[in-house]
């Protein structure tokens, strides 16, 4: 069964374990960066790593762009990427 779930990003690299079909959007909700994804409860869960990348920072190799958000003051801009392996490995 397909559903939409929300995942909070609270660290520069956030690991989630879920049956994700598609990442939909990224937005700030209550001062927290959140990613919404379409999941399918009929498929196996997989590890995904979400990355916060600041403007001018290196982008993790082989990563996929989800979206861009800014803080409440508009001073900080964050770009969110995902991949299936942790870049620290």
Secondary structure by P-SEA (a helix, b strand, c coil): cbbbbbbbbcccbbbbbccccccccccccccbbbbbbbbbccbbbbbbbbbbbccccccccccccccccccccccbbbbbbbccccccc
